[in-house]
Structures are given as C-alpha cells and as structure tokens.
Amino acid sequence: MATPANTAMALSAALVTTPATLESWLAIAPVALCITLGAILMMMRGAIRLQAALAIAGLALLVVLDALLLARVAAHGPLTMVMGRWLPPFGIAFSIDVLGALMALTASIAALAGGVCALGDIDPNSRRHGFFPFLLLLMAGVTGSFTTGDIFNLYVWFEVLLIASFGLLILGSERAQIDGAMKYAVLNLIATTLFLIAVGILYASFGTLNMADIAMKAEAVRSHAPMMTLAALFLLAFAMKAAAFPVNFWLPASYHTPRIVVSALFAGLLTKVGVYALIRVLVMLLPAERDELSLLIAAIGALTVITGALGALAQDDIRKLLGYTVISGIGSMLIGVALGTAGGLSGAVLYALHSMLLMTALYLVAGQAARLGGGFSLTTLAGLYRRNGLFAGLSFILFLAACGLPPFTGFWPKVTLVKASLDVGAWWLAAVILIGGFITLIAFGRVFLLAYWRPATEAQLHATIAWPATLPIIALTALVVGFGIFPNTLLQLTQSAADGLADPAAYLQSVFPESAALEGEAP
C-alpha cells in the first residue's frame, strides 16, 4: 500500500520525529539506573559482598548523574523527555527543573551515606532478604517523584517508594517492626487513596494528567471545575505523607522501629517527597487555590512546628526525639508554602534540602551513640564525650544545625522564612519559627548534657565506634558546615527554584515548545 505523502507532517503533530539527544536521556538516566541495578541486585542475593559493593558503586553513580542533571537545568533551563516518542500531553513526560534536580541530588547523597552506613549496620541475613535491592527501588520511587512531569505517575512513583519502604521497615521481622509497619502502612495507604481520588477528579475536570498542561488549563476550567475540592484533597493527602499536624502520629510511632540506617533514610527522604508534591501541585498547578488555603496551611505549619518541638522535648528515646524533630521541620516548610512569596518558597526548599542531609546524619549519630553507650534511652546513656571526642564534636555540630544556629545550614532557611514572614506582616509565623528553634535547642541541649557530658562508669561504655557508619557522618557534617559558611550557591539555586515555581513559563516551554520549533524538527 502506498504511503500518503503527508505522513511526516501527520506524525510530527503527534510524535517526536527526531532522535533523542544524549542530553535528553539524562532526564531518565537516574531512574533507569535505580530500577536496572535493583533488578540486578535481586539476582545476586547469594553474593552478599559483591551485592553491597555494586550497590555502593551504583549509588555513587546516581549522585554523579543527578549532579550532571542539576548542572544542565541550572545552566539551560528545564529539561523534558517524553516516553514512547508521543508528544505531550499524550506521552508520559519526565520534566526536570531546578527544584526537582536539587531534590533528586540531595536525596541521592543521603542514600549514598545510608548505603555506606549499611555496610556495618545491616547484617548478612537482612542483606540476603533484600536490603540493597529495596534501597535502589526506594531511590527509583524518590527520584521518579522528583522528576516526573505527569501527576498520575507522581502517584505511581509514590507507590514504588512505599512498596520499597514497607520491605525496609520489616527487615528483621521483630515485633516492634511489625507494629510500626502497620501504623506506617495504614496511614500512608489512606493518603495514597485520597491522592488517587484527587487524580481521578482532576482528570475528569481537565482531561489531562500532564502537569504543564494542567497549569496552562487551570484558569480556563476554574469556573466549572471543583478546584477547591481538588486542592483540599491534595493538601490532606500530601500533609499525611509529610507527617503534618494533625495527621503526623504515624511517624514517631514507626520511625524508631527499623534498623537505624533505615530510619535515617526514611527521615531524610520520605517526608520530603510529600512536601515536594505539595509545593509542586499547590504552588505551580493550583496557585489561586493555594492563596485561598494559605491561612489554613499557615496554621497547620505553625501547629506542626510547635507540636514537633514539644514532642522532641518530652522524649527519652533519641530515635523518637529525632522523629518529632522531623515533624517540626515539616512545619517550617509548610509555613514557606503558606507564604507563597519568592522568599517563602525559597526558604521552604532550602529547609527541605537541609533537612534531608541533617536528619539522615542525626539518625546515623543516634545509631553510633547506641553502639557506644548500649542503648537509645537518655536515662542510661552517658559518657559519650569521654568515649570518643571526635564523635561528640560531630554530634554537637549537628545538634546546633538542627536548632538553626549559625554558621550551619539550618541557620539560612530559618532566616529566610523569618524575613519572608515579616515582609508580609505575618509576625506570628516568624515567632513560631523562632520559638520552635528555641524549644529544639533545649531538647538537643538535654541530649548532649545527659548522653555526652554526664559521667559514665566503665560498665556503661561498651563497643568502639564503627567507622563504616562514621565516615558518612563526617561527610554529611562537612556538607552541613560547608553550605552554612558558604551558602551563596545554594541560596541562588533555591531562589531559582522558587522563581521557577512562581513563574513556570520555562517549565511549560520545555514541555510544549513553540509549534514552529516542532515543525522544524519534522523530516
């Protein structure tokens, strides 16, 4: 049968007719690496040593790929690649801007630190039952969430990371782990169900699931679509995943139960995916509805900050104390979302990046403290400073960073958020941030006085320090100090991310290039 003469023209209207460039493949390379390597590691369960070495090498390569991706989008703007050669909104898009690339890079650094720590923390039996494959699958879900340009696939990547997190949570099959996994699973499944319901309503209203397409159509459908219902459902679903007040009780009930390296990865990564999704959807896709809900989001953020800080102050178990510290930080990020200004959004993104590194490091510190002192309870821990001065010094730096004191990374997001709050006259939000930091300072001061400074008997001083876990702590502490002393590059990147959210023209252009450019690509 003869081919019509206008075939190329017809294809150019629906398909990408030019070969993908090497640069375009960079958009999907991090996710492809995690999935492929995870599958390979599943087939190597009998070769435990080789499996661990390959996993660490793969995580290091993931850091490199994410760094290249960030350098590309920072220099040349957002990058989009569409699966199956279908043009958006029909094809599934990976769309990466500065925000997504920053979050993906920081997540990969935290994962690499956790993977190195696992060399000493995860026993051979747990490795054989899938720790490293689960870790790579978790990173596939996390990275996919940060890089997808399709809201249904955001839901899919959430499911991927949840499946992996369930596996990591119950490795060891101890009674406390099963109990924590049940609480974690029930609340997260409720949140994903609400998310899926919201996606269904959104598709019925917009006829598309591509984020850029939704952003462009939002104004046109606002008069007849249930936009506030959509925004409220997304807010509730993502607030549950981020562990915001009052749906945060699952986090301190579950994060202390698994292996400490798993807790570190969860604290560093999972709640930040919820915050990222909340920022992406409410700020970029539904900005008018975010404006309407800003006071509610601000109230939720303020209550999350205070309840998290007070919860940390009341804890005897260091792991539970850190869980409440995660919650308090989520509240500060929500305050930035509620403000919605360039300064507020920049502060929220900066706080998220800081928290990903810091909370990973703090949980690893808790693991080493338990190794040296024989447990996680502040009632029994003592003399850690005498046992290892270097470890005590690293801990002290991280404690100060968690309180938002200079010259560490925690100082800059708090300053940015306080200034943004005062700029719009929201003095009460600035006060909440400062009060939360003060309460956190008391909580960590109590930890240092009891666990580190209090004298201990020889019987209380147990094992020596584990260097596979200490090296990541040193590296993460160096980043916390380095970006605190030299914050300019990070501040510029987070400001660029905030500007891209407030004015997503470049993001939209990367997904829907001008029609003239498309015609020029047709052969």
C-alpha positions in Angstrom: 0.0 0.0 0.0 1.4 3.4 -0.9 2.2 5.7 2.0 0.4 9.1 1.9 2.7 12.0 1.0 1.7 13.8 4.2 2.8 11.1 6.6 5.7 13.0 8.0 3.5 16.1 8.6 0.9 13.9 10.3 3.5 12.2 12.5 5.0 15.5 13.5 1.7 16.5 15.1 1.7 13.6 17.5 5.2 12.1 17.6 8.7 13.3 18.2 10.2 12.6 14.8 13.9 13.3 15.6 16.2 11.1 17.6 16.6 11.9 21.2 19.8 13.6 22.1 22.2 12.3 24.7 21.3 15.2 26.9 17.6 14.2 26.8 18.5 10.7 28.0 19.9 12.4 31.1 16.4 13.1 32.2 15.6 9.4 32.7 19.0 8.0 33.5 18.8 8.3 37.3 15.5 6.4 37.4 16.7 3.8 34.8 19.9 3.2 36.8 18.0 2.6 40.1 15.5 0.2 38.5 18.1 -1.7 36.5 20.6 -2.0 39.3 17.8 -3.0 41.8 16.8 -5.9 39.5 20.5 -7.0 39.1 20.9 -6.9 42.9 17.8 -9.1 43.3 19.6 -11.8 41.2 22.7 -11.5 43.4 21.2 -12.3 46.7 23.7 -15.1 47.2 26.8 -12.9 46.6 26.4 -10.6 49.6 29.8 -8.9 49.4 29.6 -8.3 45.7 26.0 -7.1 46.0 27.0 -4.5 48.6 29.9 -3.2 46.5 27.8 -2.9 43.4 25.1 -1.1 45.3 27.5 1.5 46.7 29.0 2.0 43.2 25.6 2.4 41.8 24.6 5.0 44.4 27.8 6.9 43.8 27.0 6.9 40.0 23.4 8.1 40.9 25.0 11.1 42.7 27.0 11.9 39.6 24.0 11.6 37.2 21.9 13.9 39.5 24.7 16.4 39.7 25.0 16.5 35.9 21.2 16.9 35.7 21.3 19.8 38.1 24.2 21.5 36.2 22.2 21.1 32.9 18.9 22.6 34.2 20.7 25.3 36.2 22.6 26.4 33.0 20.0 25.9 30.3 16.6 25.7 31.9 14.1 22.8 32.5 14.6 19.5 30.6 11.8 17.3 29.3 11.8 13.9 27.7 8.6 12.1 26.7 8.2 8.3 26.7 7.3 6.4 23.5 8.0 9.4 21.3 4.5 10.7 21.9 4.3 14.4 22.2 2.8 15.8 25.4 0.2 15.7 26.8 -0.3 12.2 25.3 3.2 10.8 26.2 4.4 10.3 29.8 6.8 13.1 30.5 9.8 13.4 32.7 10.2 17.2 33.3 13.0 18.4 35.5 13.6 21.9 36.7 16.0 23.3 39.3 13.6 22.3 42.1 13.4 18.7 41.0 17.1 18.3 40.2 18.1 19.8 43.6 15.8 17.5 45.5 17.0 14.5 43.5 20.7 15.3 44.0 20.3 15.8 47.7 18.3 12.6 48.0 21.0 10.6 46.2 23.7 12.0 48.6 21.6 10.9 51.6 21.1 7.5 50.0 24.8 7.0 49.4 25.5 7.9 53.0 22.9 5.4 54.1 24.3 2.7 51.8 27.8 3.1 53.2 26.5 3.0 56.8 24.6 -0.2 55.9 27.9 -2.0 55.4 28.3 -2.0 59.1 24.7 -1.8 60.3 22.9 -4.4 58.1 23.6 -8.0 58.9 24.1 -10.6 56.2 20.7 -12.1 56.7 19.0 -8.7 56.1 21.2 -8.2 53.0 20.2 -11.6 51.7 16.5 -10.7 52.2 16.8 -7.6 50.1 18.1 -4.5 51.8 20.1 -3.2 48.9 17.5 -4.0 46.2 14.9 -2.3 48.4 17.2 0.7 48.8 17.6 1.0 45.0 13.8 0.6 44.5 13.2 3.2 47.1 15.5 5.6 45.2 13.7 4.8 42.0 10.5 6.0 43.6 12.0 9.0 45.2 13.9 10.1 42.1 10.9 9.4 39.9 8.7 11.6 42.1 11.1 14.5 41.8 11.5 14.2 38.0 8.1 13.2 36.7 6.0 15.7 34.7 2.8 13.7 35.0 0.6 13.8 38.1 -0.6 10.2 37.7 3.0 9.0 37.5 3.7 11.0 40.6 1.2 8.7 42.3 2.9 5.7 40.7 6.3 6.7 42.0 4.7 7.2 45.4 3.6 3.6 45.3 7.0 2.4 44.2 8.7 4.1 47.1 6.0 2.9 49.5 6.5 -0.8 48.4 10.2 -0.4 49.0 9.8 1.3 52.3 7.5 -1.5 53.6 10.2 -4.0 52.7 12.9 -2.0 54.5 10.7 -1.4 57.5 10.1 -5.0 58.3 13.6 -6.4 57.6 14.4 -8.4 60.7 10.7 -9.2 61.4 10.8 -8.1 65.0 7.6 -7.5 66.9 8.2 -3.7 67.2 8.9 -3.5 63.5 5.7 -5.2 62.5 3.8 -2.9 64.8 5.4 0.2 63.4 4.9 -1.1 59.9 1.2 -1.5 60.4 0.8 2.1 61.6 3.0 3.4 58.8 1.2 1.3 56.2 -2.4 2.2 57.2 -1.9 6.0 57.2 0.1 6.0 54.0 -2.4 3.8 52.2 -5.2 6.2 53.3 -3.1 9.1 51.9 -2.4 7.4 48.6 -6.1 6.6 48.3 -7.0 10.2 48.8 -4.3 11.1 46.3 -5.7 8.7 43.7 -9.3 10.1 44.2 -7.9 13.6 43.6 -6.2 12.5 40.5 -9.4 11.0 39.2 -11.4 14.2 39.8 -8.6 16.2 38.2 -8.6 14.1 35.1 -12.4 14.4 34.8 -12.1 18.1 35.1 -9.0 18.8 32.9 -8.9 15.8 30.5 -5.2 15.6 31.0 -2.6 14.5 33.6 0.4 16.3 32.3 1.4 18.9 34.9 2.4 21.6 32.4 -0.9 21.0 30.5 -2.8 21.3 33.8 -1.0 24.5 34.7 -1.9 26.1 31.4 -5.6 25.0 31.5 -6.2 25.8 35.2 -7.6 29.3 34.6 -9.9 28.2 31.8 -11.6 25.4 33.8 -11.7 27.2 37.1 -15.2 28.5 36.5 -16.8 25.0 36.4 -14.3 22.5 37.9 -14.3 21.7 41.7 -10.9 23.3 42.2 -11.1 23.9 45.9 -12.1 20.3 46.4 -9.1 19.2 44.4 -6.8 21.5 46.4 -8.2 20.3 49.7 -7.8 16.6 48.8 -4.2 17.2 47.6 -3.4 19.1 50.7 -4.8 16.4 53.0 -3.1 13.6 51.1 0.3 15.2 50.9 0.1 16.5 54.5 -0.4 13.0 55.7 2.6 11.8 53.7 4.7 14.7 55.0 3.6 14.0 58.6 2.0 17.4 59.2 -0.3 18.2 62.2 -2.8 16.6 63.0 -2.0 13.5 60.8 1.5 13.1 62.0 1.2 10.5 64.7 2.2 7.6 62.4 5.8 8.9 62.1 7.0 8.8 65.8 5.1 5.5 66.1 7.1 3.9 63.3 10.4 5.5 62.5 12.1 4.2 65.7 11.3 0.6 64.9 13.6 -0.5 62.0 17.3 -0.7 61.7 18.8 2.8 62.4 20.1 3.2 58.8 16.6 2.6 57.5 15.2 5.2 60.0 17.9 7.6 58.7 16.8 7.1 55.1 13.1 7.4 55.9 13.7 10.6 57.9 15.9 12.1 55.2 13.8 11.2 52.2 10.2 10.2 52.6 8.5 13.1 54.2 10.3 15.5 51.8 8.7 13.8 48.9 5.3 14.7 50.4 6.5 18.3 50.8 7.8 18.4 47.3 4.5 17.1 45.9 2.6 19.7 48.0 4.8 22.5 46.6 4.6 21.3 43.0 0.8 20.8 42.9 -0.4 23.7 45.1 2.1 26.4 44.0 2.6 25.6 40.3 -0.7 23.9 39.3 -3.3 25.4 41.7 -1.9 28.8 42.7 -5.3 30.5 43.2 -6.5 27.7 45.5 -3.2 27.9 47.4 -3.9 31.6 48.0 -7.4 30.7 49.4 -5.9 28.0 51.6 -2.9 29.9 52.7 -4.2 30.8 56.2 -5.1 27.1 56.8 -1.7 25.9 55.6 0.0 28.5 57.8 -2.0 27.3 60.9 -1.2 23.7 60.1 2.5 24.6 59.7 2.6 26.6 62.9 1.0 23.8 64.9 3.3 21.2 63.3 6.4 23.3 64.3 5.3 23.6 68.0 3.9 20.1 68.5 7.0 18.6 66.9 9.4 20.7 69.1 7.4 19.9 72.3 7.2 16.2 71.3 11.0 16.1 70.9 11.5 17.8 74.3 9.3 15.1 76.0 11.2 12.1 74.7 13.6 9.7 76.5 14.4 7.6 73.4 16.7 9.5 71.0 15.1 7.9 67.9 11.6 9.2 68.9 13.1 12.6 69.7 14.5 12.7 66.2 11.2 11.7 64.8 9.5 14.7 66.4 12.3 16.9 65.1 11.5 15.7 61.5 7.9 16.8 62.2 8.9 20.2 63.5 10.9 20.8 60.3 8.0 19.9 58.1 6.0 22.6 59.8 8.6 25.2 58.8 8.4 24.1 55.2 4.6 24.4 55.3 5.0 27.9 56.5 7.0 28.7 53.4 4.3 27.2 51.2 1.6 29.2 53.1 3.5 32.4 52.5 3.8 31.7 48.8 6.2 34.5 48.1 9.6 34.1 46.5 11.3 34.3 49.9 8.9 31.9 51.5 9.2 29.3 48.7 13.0 29.6 48.7 13.1 29.1 52.4 10.8 26.0 52.2 13.0 24.5 49.5 16.2 25.3 51.4 14.8 23.9 54.6 13.9 20.7 52.8 17.4 20.3 51.4 18.9 21.0 54.8 16.6 18.5 56.5 17.4 15.7 54.0 21.1 15.8 54.9 20.8 16.7 58.5 18.1 14.2 59.6 20.0 11.4 57.8 23.1 12.4 59.7 21.3 12.7 63.1 19.8 9.2 62.9 23.3 7.8 62.0 24.6 9.6 65.0 21.9 8.0 67.2 23.0 4.6 65.9 26.6 5.3 66.9 25.5 6.6 70.3 23.6 3.4 70.9 26.6 1.4 69.8 28.9 3.3 72.2 26.5 3.6 75.1 24.5 0.4 74.9 21.0 1.8 74.0 18.9 4.7 72.9 17.5 5.8 76.2 18.7 9.1 77.7 18.1 7.5 81.1 21.0 5.1 80.6 23.2 6.8 78.0 26.2 8.7 79.5 29.9 9.5 78.9 29.9 9.5 75.1 32.2 12.6 75.1 34.8 10.7 77.1 34.4 7.6 74.9 35.1 9.4 71.6 35.8 13.1 71.3 35.6 13.2 67.5 32.1 11.6 67.5 31.0 14.0 70.3 32.2 17.0 68.3 30.4 15.9 65.1 27.2 15.3 67.2 27.5 18.8 68.7 27.7 20.4 65.3 24.7 18.6 64.0 22.7 19.4 67.1 23.4 23.1 66.6 22.5 22.8 63.0 19.1 21.2 63.9 18.4 24.2 66.1 19.0 26.7 63.3 22.1 28.3 64.8 25.0 29.8 62.7 27.2 29.0 61.0 25.5 25.9 59.8 22.9 25.1 57.0 20.0 25.2 59.4 20.5 29.0 60.0 19.8 30.1 56.5 16.3 28.6 55.9 15.1 29.9 59.2 16.5 33.4 58.4 14.8 33.3 55.0 11.5 32.1 56.4 11.5 34.7 59.3 12.3 37.5 56.8 9.6 36.3 54.4 7.1 36.2 57.2 7.9 39.7 58.4 7.8 41.0 54.9 4.1 40.2 54.6 3.3 41.2 58.2 2.9 37.6 59.4 4.9 38.3 62.6 3.2 35.3 64.4 4.7 32.9 61.9 8.1 34.4 62.4 7.6 34.0 66.2 6.5 30.4 65.7 9.7 29.6 63.8 11.9 31.2 66.5 10.1 29.6 69.4 10.3 26.2 67.7 14.0 26.6 67.2 14.4 27.6 70.9 12.5 24.6 72.1 14.6 22.4 69.8 17.7 23.9 71.3 16.6 22.9 74.8 15.7 19.3 73.6 19.1 18.8 72.0 20.9 20.5 74.8 19.3 17.9 77.1 20.6 15.1 74.9 24.1 16.4 74.9 24.2 17.0 78.7 22.8 13.6 79.6 24.2 11.3 76.9 27.5 13.0 76.2 28.6 15.2 79.1 27.2 13.2 82.1 30.0 11.0 83.6 29.7 7.3 83.0 31.1 4.2 84.7 33.3 1.8 82.8 30.4 -0.6 82.7 28.4 1.8 80.7 31.0 2.2 78.0 30.5 -0.7 75.6 31.7 -1.1 72.0 34.1 1.0 69.9 33.0 3.3 67.1 32.0 1.8 63.8 33.9 3.5 61.0 31.7 2.5 58.1 28.9 4.5 59.8 31.2 7.3 61.0 32.6 8.2 57.5 29.1 9.2 56.2 28.5 11.2 59.4 31.8 13.1 58.7 30.8 13.7 55.1 27.3 14.9 55.9 28.6 17.1 58.7 31.1 18.6 56.3 28.2 19.5 53.9 26.2 21.0 56.8 29.2 23.2 57.8 30.3 24.0 54.2 27.0 25.1 52.9 26.4 27.0 56.2 29.7 29.0 55.8 29.5 29.4 52.0 25.7 29.4 51.3 25.7 31.6 48.1 25.5 28.9 45.5 22.8 27.0 47.4 20.8 30.2 48.1 21.0 31.1 44.4 19.8 27.7 43.4 16.9 27.7 45.8 15.9 31.2 44.7 15.9 29.9 41.1 13.7 27.0 42.1 11.3 29.4 43.8 11.2 31.7 40.8 10.5 28.7 38.5 7.5 27.8 40.7 6.1 31.3 40.8 6.6 31.8 37.0 6.7 28.3 35.4 6.9 29.7 31.8 10.3 28.0 31.2 8.9 24.7 32.6 5.9 24.9 30.3 8.1 25.8 27.3 10.2 22.8 27.9 7.1 20.5 27.7 5.3 22.4 24.9 7.8 24.0 22.6 6.5 26.5 20.1 4.8 25.0 17.1 7.3 26.5 14.7 10.1 24.6 16.5 8.1 21.4 16.2 7.6 21.8 12.5 11.3 22.4 12.1 12.0 19.0 13.7 9.9 17.1 11.2 11.9 15.4 8.5 
